[in-house]
């Protein structure tokens, strides 16, 4: 078996036109795969520079670097009712660089004359406002200030050339991701006293697209790696496995399509003026149910999406969550929405994918805030209950506290969230006289308020959410996940 690197694979050298902030499984199995397909189809001549954005060590990044940016994507799923499986060696990545330890090379890349596009996936925790970040750092710590700094450097380097702006296409799963990033960039520019000419250049010469991505990418195929390596003949240590299905919705119209014409290669990339309706459907149905499924499923002893979905109680929970609580909050024809949801849930049972629930649970607190809280708020506004959504919050909080009985699971989330939740109810002296219900109420209240999990609710409504979530947490810790789920499903049926 051969190593996979530039000594064993001859690939076409391409100009770096895309700066990719992040090199995780999703970006490689979605964006890089698309760019490779478009390159091979002759509709683009795009090289990608993958940037490790944080200062934390990342073994997978180092493996990608060792392979000179080469890797395989294996896609499996159903196409036109038939099983589909294909393996593609992705060759568009030209460089792999760490922004914090190789700043000068990183700077050379973002100052490249051929650069046209910046894509990113720094997770929901990446596009945030950090008040005390330093724009003079090389580079700044937060992602929005990194973008501000590189754009300003680029503006200065090219003397404000209007043709050297960038199309910025974030893939983070937050609402209005591009618009929010643009707001923070301009806010940072003003706070740092950068020139009005620069700020005008950002407004007029750079585009910030709101986007919505859709492909399930479980990541490294641990259970199938030997077969994939045997089929390809390469010792690829950063294979990405994903489903065949893909959709990328991008706002910005023709201006963005001109520099990223992926749809011309037959890919399902949709350039539209307003992605809000599509986003509401996808984030609430697919991503929201994923977050709920992972938190509940792990506490029932399940390891993967497919395994959990084969559990009748879990399947019923997700079906009813989507049908009874999620879909009523989305504008659109009911029948069309039901068909959309059915197609989404069918993908959960993809027999080819091993989508680990523990991977989905990464940053579960911020994911719940983005994906599930809007459903709860809309249900409250409509005067309706949302007990299945409340259960998902209770399960997320308990899971990320480390107190849930999930062997081998290690919570990964924002450091502040983990510190606040650590140990679960009672760990910090919550409640009084050993009263579990009081401990749960105090702990949940601190979590909901401290982690902004009641945004959009008035104080009374927030108190109701806290009380209902505390009841669920108490039930999960005393009765267990199976009994709690059965009781909640029975109550919603009666209701």
C-alpha positions, 0 to 999 in steps of 0.5 A, a space after each residue: 500500500 502506498 503512502 498518499 502524498 505528492 510523491 505518489 500522486 501527480 496532481 494539477 497545480 492550481 492557483 489558490 483562489 479559495 482560502 478555507 478557514 478550517 480543515 475539518 471533516 465537513 469542509 473537506 467532505 462537502 466544499 473541497 469535494 465540490 471544488 474538486 468536482 468542478 475543477 475536474 469538470 473544467 468549470 473552475 480552476 480553483 486551488 484551496 489553501 486549508 487554514 488551521 484557525 485555532 491555536 489548539 493542536 489538531 492531530 487530523 490537521 497534521 495528518 492532512 499536512 503530511 499527506 500534502 492536502 490529498 485525501 479521499 471522500 467516500 459517499 454512500 446513499 440512495 440515488 433514484 431509489 438505488 444504492 450508490 457508493 463512490 470514492 473520490 480522491 480530492 486533489 484541489 487542496 494546494 496548501 495546508 497551513 496553521 495560522 497561529 504557528 505559520 503566520 507569515 505563510 498564512 499571510 502570503 496566502 491571504 494576500 494572494 493576487 488570485 484569491 477570490 473566495 473565503 469559506 469557513 466552518 468554525 462551528 456555531 461557536 466561531 462567529 461570535 463577538 469577542 470584546 477584548 480581542 487584539 487586532 494587532 495580534 498575528 493573528 487575532 484569536 477570534 474568527 471575526 477579527 481574523 477576517 477583519 485583520 486579513 481584509 484590512 491587510 489585503 486592502 492596504 497591500 493592494 491599495 484599495 483595489 476594488 477587484 481584490 475584495 473577497 466573496 466570503 461564504 461561511 458554512 457555520 450553522 447559525 442564522 444569517 451567518 454571512 450577515 452576522 460575520 459582516 456586522 462583526 467585521 465592520 464593528 471590529 473595524 470601527 472599534 479599531 479605528 480603521 479608516 472609513 475608506 477600508 470600511 467602505 471597501 468592505 461594504 462595496 467590494 466584499 460580499 458576505 453570503 448567508 448560506 445553508 449547507 446540507 450533507 451528513 458527514 460522519 467523518 473518518 470511517 473507522 469501521 470501513 477504513 481497511 476496505 477503503 484503503 485496499 480499494 484505493 491502494 493508498 494509506 489515507 489517514 484522513 478519509 472522509 465518509 459522507 452521504 451522497 445527498 448534498 445541497 448548498 444554498 448561497 445568497 448573493 446571486 450572480 456576483 457569488 456564482 461568478 467566482 464559485 460556479 459549482 452548479 455548472 458542474 451538476 452539483 446541487 448548489 443554489 444561488 438565491 437572494 433569500 435563503 431564509 425559508 430554506 434555512 428554517 426548514 433544514 436547520 429545524 428539521 435536520 439539524 434540530 432533530 440531530 441535536 435532540 436525537 444525539 442527546 437522548 440516544 446516547 443516554 439510551 446506550 446508542 452509538 450511531 444515528 442509524 442504531 438509535 433510529 432503529 429503536 422504536 421509542 427513539 424513532 417515535 420521539 423524533 417523528 413526533 418532535 418533527 411533526 408536532 412541534 417543528 413543522 408547525 413553526 415553519 411557513 409553507 404548505 403543510 403537505 410540502 413540509 411533510 414531504 420534506 421532513 419525510 425525505 430528511 428522516 429517511 436519510 437517518 436510516 441510511 444503511 451505509 452511514 455510521 454517524 456517531 452520536 458523540 460527534 453530533 453532540 460536539 458543542 451541543 449547547 450552542 447547537 441547541 440554542 441555534 437549532 432548537 430554541 427557536 422552535 420552543 419560542 415559536 411554540 410558546 408564541 403560538 400558545 402551544 406546548 413543546 415538551 419534546 423540545 424541552 426533553 431535548 434541552 434537559 438531555 443536552 444539559 445533562 449530557 454536557 455536564 458529564 453526569 449522564 450515564 454514558 460510558 466513554 462519552 467525554 463532553 466537548 463544548 465551550 469552556 464556559 458552558 462545560 464549567 457551568 454545567 460540570 457535575 450536574 445537579 448538586 455538584 455545586 451545592 445546588 438546592 437544599 437538604 439533598 432535595 433532588 428536585 430543588 437541586 435540578 431547578 437551581 442547576 437548570 436555572 443557572 444554566 439556562 440564564 448563564 448560557 442564554 438558552 431562553 433568548 426570545 422569551 420574557 422572564 415568566 416564559 423563561 421561568 416556565 422553561 426552566 421549571 419544565 426542563 428541571 422536571 425532565 432533568 430530575 426524571 432523567 437522573 432518577 428514572 433513567 432515559 428510557 422511562 423518561 422518554 416513555 412517560 413523555 411520549 405517553 403524556 404527549 399522546 394523551 395531551 
